[in-house]
């Protein structure tokens, strides 16, 4: 059905094995299906279609044996308060987000700057954002399947460029949401203010000066980043532990080496070529499932694969896609502004160059969508200057 609607935009479905499968064949089939679903769900035209939403609604409900019926769902804000919704178990995340934000008075045109997330509050005060909830996902059903993880459903801003805060300051509801999240991130040590900055924040918080609080915090280290739980990586050598912050067009890793020394590494997005998420199965003790995100990175002129073993691999992947999307939009906007100011004679002379850059950008997006390693004669980042990206 998707093929009929979207044609070649939908990748070919993995072929079935018609004979009895061995374990290696089953693992291969599982990997192919995971890759297929990752590729399909990257196209918003597909995931917003009635066919796709209907299929996944039925799949989720059938898998966990939850029929469509009335239910109550708590959606948490960053200050710990919650909004109780009267829903249907088959309501999608898109629907629940819209209803929740309208209930707190957010302007409809600002809804796109927020999203639903599953998160965990740990006893030691740490905050773990487990994953971003996909728009087609059924949050009620997902929560039932994650009961042992004690996850909650919450609203957080969904953009990686902190300057977008300025677009939300005139709406009281969005200002409140940004302020609550900023306060939470300071308390949970996601943001790294200096001692002097911390005193200023405390003063502004005491006086309930939310706008000034947000203006000040945008200057601080790691504001606007998403912090992942500590994980394992293979850089600069296997078995290293790492604290990871994602934002400001980088993956920032504080890596603990086997020698107990620490090394801070910044992987810049404009030097990253492709990435993929893989499911590795259960760990040796059989308790947890393991995910990895591997990305191809240009380190001093040499391309190499770097692997992060983290349960938040899909969240990290979403953050990378969001940063690249925002970067591309910003570049396109700057190009349009430059073209508007340019004399007509200059526009004509630059036309072919601009068209060429647009083709390259399109190819870059396509490769991310299908998670395919580019051929050596078709490497996007070898053709794009940093200022163009």
Helices and strands as residue ranges (DSSP letters): H 2-6, G 7-9, H 23-40, H 44-47, H 50-64, E 70-76, E 82-88, H 93-103, G 108-113, E 114-121, E 127-132, H 139-145, G 147-149, E 152-157, G 162-168, H 172-187, H 195-206, H 210-217, E 226-227, E 231-233, E 240-247, E 250-256, E 262-268, G 269-271, E 272-282, E 289-299, E 302-309, H 313-341, H 344-370, G 376-378, G 380-382
